[in-house]
Amino acid sequence: MPDATTIAQEPIYADPTFWVALAFVVFMAFTLKPIVKAVTGGLDKRTDGIRKQLDEAEALRVEAQKLLADHKRKQRDAQKEAEDMLAHAKAAAERLRSQAEQELEQALRRREQLALDKIAQAEANALKEVRGQAVELAVAATAKLLGEKLDKATADNLVKSAIDDLDGKLH
């Protein structure tokens, strides 16, 4: 076994353990650098891919929110339009109902007036007919009485007097 003085005197680079350790460190430096680069590069790519996916998801979420807000606005507008149309239809129906009631009332009044006019006309015709029959009866009765009671000279005087009165009555 070598003594302590001889071991201490040998230079460190003369020891094979040193060279093995140095080779191992150099080997590891050259080997680890590409491995670390590949691993970090892969992780960076994956991180970038995940970041892109997150950005796309955020953009899709924002777009979905905009579409949802737009859809809600359109739904509110459609609801308001439907309510306006319903109110307009109700107002139009009320107007038509009121107009129909007025027209019906006017038609009933016209028919009532027409019926009253027909009744008055029928009364007038009936009175005229009764008067005509009364006149005919009176004339017939007068003619019969005159024929029975009047002599020829008096009848001629009455006819002459009636003819003379006609001239005054016609003018």
C-alpha positions as CSV (number, residue, x, y, z in Angstrom):
1,M,0.0,0.0,0.0
2,P,1.4,3.3,-0.8
3,D,2.1,5.6,2.0
4,A,0.3,8.9,2.6
5,T,3.2,11.0,1.2
6,T,3.3,9.2,-2.1
7,I,-0.5,9.5,-2.6
8,A,-0.4,13.1,-2.0
9,Q,2.4,13.7,-4.4
10,E,0.8,12.2,-7.4
11,P,-0.9,14.8,-9.6
12,I,-4.7,14.5,-9.8
13,Y,-4.7,14.1,-13.6
14,A,-2.5,11.1,-13.3
15,D,-5.3,9.2,-11.5
16,P,-7.6,7.2,-13.8
17,T,-10.6,7.9,-11.5
18,F,-10.2,11.6,-12.3
19,W,-10.3,10.9,-16.0
20,V,-13.3,8.6,-15.7
21,A,-15.1,11.2,-13.7
22,L,-14.1,14.0,-16.1
23,A,-15.2,11.8,-19.1
24,F,-18.5,11.1,-17.3
25,V,-19.1,14.8,-16.7
26,V,-18.2,15.7,-20.3
27,F,-20.4,12.9,-21.6
28,M,-23.2,13.9,-19.5
29,A,-22.8,17.6,-20.5
30,F,-22.9,16.7,-24.2
31,T,-25.7,14.1,-23.7
32,L,-27.9,16.1,-21.3
33,K,-27.8,19.3,-23.3
34,P,-29.6,17.8,-26.3
35,I,-31.9,15.8,-24.1
36,V,-32.8,18.8,-22.0
37,K,-33.2,20.8,-25.2
38,A,-35.4,18.2,-26.7
39,V,-37.5,17.8,-23.5
40,T,-37.8,21.6,-22.9
41,G,-38.5,22.0,-26.7
42,G,-41.2,19.4,-26.5
43,L,-42.6,20.9,-23.3
44,D,-42.5,24.4,-24.9
45,K,-44.3,23.1,-28.0
46,R,-46.9,21.4,-25.8
47,T,-47.2,24.6,-23.8
48,D,-47.6,26.7,-27.0
49,G,-50.2,24.2,-28.2
50,I,-52.1,24.4,-25.0
51,R,-51.8,28.2,-25.0
52,K,-53.2,28.3,-28.5
53,Q,-56.0,25.9,-27.5
54,L,-56.7,28.1,-24.5
55,D,-56.7,31.3,-26.7
56,E,-59.0,29.6,-29.3
57,A,-61.2,28.4,-26.4
58,E,-61.3,32.0,-25.0
59,A,-62.0,33.4,-28.5
60,L,-64.8,30.8,-28.9
61,R,-66.2,31.6,-25.5
62,V,-66.2,35.4,-26.3
63,E,-67.8,34.7,-29.7
64,A,-70.4,32.4,-28.0
65,Q,-71.2,35.1,-25.5
66,K,-71.6,37.6,-28.3
67,L,-73.8,35.2,-30.2
68,L,-75.8,34.5,-27.0
69,A,-76.2,38.2,-26.3
70,D,-77.2,38.8,-30.0
71,H,-79.7,35.9,-29.8
72,K,-81.2,37.3,-26.6
73,R,-81.5,40.7,-28.1
74,K,-83.1,39.3,-31.2
75,Q,-85.5,37.2,-29.0
76,R,-86.4,40.4,-27.0
77,D,-86.9,42.3,-30.2
78,A,-89.1,39.5,-31.6
79,Q,-91.0,39.3,-28.3
80,K,-91.6,43.1,-28.4
81,E,-92.6,42.9,-32.1
82,A,-95.0,40.1,-31.3
83,E,-96.5,42.1,-28.4
84,D,-96.8,45.2,-30.6
85,M,-98.5,43.1,-33.4
86,L,-100.9,41.6,-30.8
87,A,-101.7,45.1,-29.4
88,H,-102.2,46.4,-32.9
89,A,-104.5,43.4,-33.8
90,K,-106.5,43.9,-30.6
91,A,-106.9,47.6,-31.4
92,A,-107.9,46.8,-35.0
93,A,-110.4,44.2,-33.7
94,E,-111.9,46.6,-31.3
95,R,-112.1,49.2,-34.0
96,L,-113.8,46.7,-36.3
97,R,-116.2,45.6,-33.6
98,S,-117.1,49.2,-32.8
99,Q,-117.6,50.0,-36.5
100,A,-119.7,46.9,-37.0
101,E,-121.9,47.8,-34.0
102,Q,-122.4,51.3,-35.4
103,E,-123.2,49.9,-38.9
104,L,-125.6,47.4,-37.3
105,E,-127.3,50.1,-35.3
106,Q,-127.6,52.3,-38.4
107,A,-129.0,49.5,-40.4
108,L,-131.5,48.7,-37.7
109,R,-132.6,52.4,-37.6
110,R,-132.9,52.4,-41.4
111,R,-135.0,49.3,-41.4
112,E,-137.1,50.6,-38.5
113,Q,-137.7,53.8,-40.4
114,L,-138.4,51.9,-43.6
115,A,-141.0,49.8,-41.7
116,L,-142.5,52.9,-40.1
117,D,-142.7,54.5,-43.6
118,K,-144.4,51.4,-45.0
119,I,-146.9,51.4,-42.2
120,A,-147.6,55.1,-42.7
121,Q,-148.0,54.5,-46.4
122,A,-150.3,51.5,-45.8
123,E,-152.4,53.7,-43.4
124,A,-152.6,56.4,-46.0
125,N,-153.6,53.9,-48.7
126,A,-156.1,52.4,-46.4
127,L,-157.6,55.8,-45.5
128,K,-157.6,56.8,-49.2
129,E,-159.3,53.5,-50.1
130,V,-161.9,54.0,-47.3
131,R,-162.5,57.6,-48.4
132,G,-162.8,56.5,-52.0
133,Q,-165.3,53.8,-51.0
134,A,-167.2,56.3,-48.8
135,V,-167.3,58.8,-51.7
136,E,-168.5,56.1,-54.1
137,L,-171.1,55.0,-51.6
138,A,-172.2,58.6,-51.1
139,V,-172.3,59.3,-54.8
140,A,-174.3,56.1,-55.4
141,A,-176.6,56.9,-52.5
142,T,-177.0,60.5,-53.8
143,A,-177.6,59.3,-57.3
144,K,-180.2,56.9,-56.1
145,L,-181.9,59.5,-54.0
146,L,-181.7,62.1,-56.6
147,G,-183.0,59.7,-59.2
148,E,-185.9,58.9,-57.0
149,K,-186.8,62.3,-55.7
150,L,-185.6,64.9,-58.3
151,D,-187.7,66.0,-61.2
152,K,-186.2,66.8,-64.6
153,A,-186.3,70.6,-64.4
154,T,-184.5,70.7,-61.0
155,A,-181.9,68.2,-62.3
156,D,-181.3,70.4,-65.4
157,N,-180.8,73.5,-63.2
158,L,-178.4,71.6,-60.9
159,V,-176.3,70.4,-63.9
160,K,-176.3,73.9,-65.3
161,S,-175.2,75.4,-62.0
162,A,-172.5,72.8,-61.6
163,I,-171.1,73.5,-65.0
164,D,-171.0,77.2,-64.3
165,D,-169.2,76.6,-61.0
166,L,-166.7,74.5,-62.8
167,D,-165.2,77.4,-64.6
168,G,-164.5,79.2,-61.3
169,K,-163.1,76.1,-59.6
170,L,-160.7,75.2,-62.5
171,H,-159.0,78.6,-62.6
